Amino acid sequence: MKRRISSGSFGTIFEVQSEDDGRIYAMKELTNFDTLSKQRFEREITGLSKLDHPNIVKIIQWNVGGDPPNFLPYLIDSR
């Protein structure tokens, strides 16, 4: 299941449901496919993945593979 929650100039946020355990997660897909946006997205993932605090989402999966425009960048966090 994938339901659009919100979008902006950088990406779109979806509510997704795991096929394995049925849990609900938030998934952010990058919608601006250029090199600078990919670099910013990678910095966001790097920074958030190092943080551990109850008020900050925890990234559990991500993908930034390939070079623009042939890649599907996303991150999934627990809600």
Contacts in CASP RR format, 6 or more apart in sequence:
PFRMAT RR
TARGET T0000
AUTHOR 0000-0000-0000
METHOD contacts of the structure
MODEL  1
MKRRISSGSFGTIFEVQSEDDGRIYAMKELTNFDTLSKQRFEREITGLSK
LDHPNIVKIIQWNVGGDPPNFLPYLIDSR
1 15 0 8 1.000
1 16 0 8 1.000
1 17 0 8 1.000
2 14 0 8 1.000
2 15 0 8 1.000
2 16 0 8 1.000
2 27 0 8 1.000
3 14 0 8 1.000
3 15 0 8 1.000
3 16 0 8 1.000
4 12 0 8 1.000
4 13 0 8 1.000
4 14 0 8 1.000
5 13 0 8 1.000
5 14 0 8 1.000
5 15 0 8 1.000
5 26 0 8 1.000
6 12 0 8 1.000
6 13 0 8 1.000
7 13 0 8 1.000
7 31 0 8 1.000
8 31 0 8 1.000
9 32 0 8 1.000
10 30 0 8 1.000
10 31 0 8 1.000
10 32 0 8 1.000
10 37 0 8 1.000
10 40 0 8 1.000
10 41 0 8 1.000
11 28 0 8 1.000
11 29 0 8 1.000
11 30 0 8 1.000
11 31 0 8 1.000
11 32 0 8 1.000
12 28 0 8 1.000
12 29 0 8 1.000
12 31 0 8 1.000
13 26 0 8 1.000
13 27 0 8 1.000
13 28 0 8 1.000
14 26 0 8 1.000
14 27 0 8 1.000
14 28 0 8 1.000
14 29 0 8 1.000
15 24 0 8 1.000
15 25 0 8 1.000
15 26 0 8 1.000
15 27 0 8 1.000
16 24 0 8 1.000
16 25 0 8 1.000
16 26 0 8 1.000
16 27 0 8 1.000
16 76 0 8 1.000
17 23 0 8 1.000
17 24 0 8 1.000
17 25 0 8 1.000
18 24 0 8 1.000
18 25 0 8 1.000
24 79 0 8 1.000
25 60 0 8 1.000
25 76 0 8 1.000
25 77 0 8 1.000
25 78 0 8 1.000
25 79 0 8 1.000
26 57 0 8 1.000
26 76 0 8 1.000
26 77 0 8 1.000
26 79 0 8 1.000
27 74 0 8 1.000
27 75 0 8 1.000
27 76 0 8 1.000
28 74 0 8 1.000
28 75 0 8 1.000
28 76 0 8 1.000
28 77 0 8 1.000
29 72 0 8 1.000
29 73 0 8 1.000
29 74 0 8 1.000
30 37 0 8 1.000
30 38 0 8 1.000
30 41 0 8 1.000
30 73 0 8 1.000
30 74 0 8 1.000
33 68 0 8 1.000
33 69 0 8 1.000
33 71 0 8 1.000
34 68 0 8 1.000
35 67 0 8 1.000
35 68 0 8 1.000
37 68 0 8 1.000
38 64 0 8 1.000
38 67 0 8 1.000
38 68 0 8 1.000
38 71 0 8 1.000
38 73 0 8 1.000
41 64 0 8 1.000
41 73 0 8 1.000
41 75 0 8 1.000
42 64 0 8 1.000
44 75 0 8 1.000
45 59 0 8 1.000
45 62 0 8 1.000
45 64 0 8 1.000
45 75 0 8 1.000
48 56 0 8 1.000
48 57 0 8 1.000
48 59 0 8 1.000
48 75 0 8 1.000
48 77 0 8 1.000
49 59 0 8 1.000
49 62 0 8 1.000
52 58 0 8 1.000
57 77 0 8 1.000
57 78 0 8 1.000
57 79 0 8 1.000
58 77 0 8 1.000
58 78 0 8 1.000
59 75 0 8 1.000
59 76 0 8 1.000
59 77 0 8 1.000
60 76 0 8 1.000
60 77 0 8 1.000
60 78 0 8 1.000
61 75 0 8 1.000
61 76 0 8 1.000
62 73 0 8 1.000
62 74 0 8 1.000
62 75 0 8 1.000
62 76 0 8 1.000
63 71 0 8 1.000
63 72 0 8 1.000
63 73 0 8 1.000
63 74 0 8 1.000
63 75 0 8 1.000
64 71 0 8 1.000
64 73 0 8 1.000
65 71 0 8 1.000
65 72 0 8 1.000
65 73 0 8 1.000
END
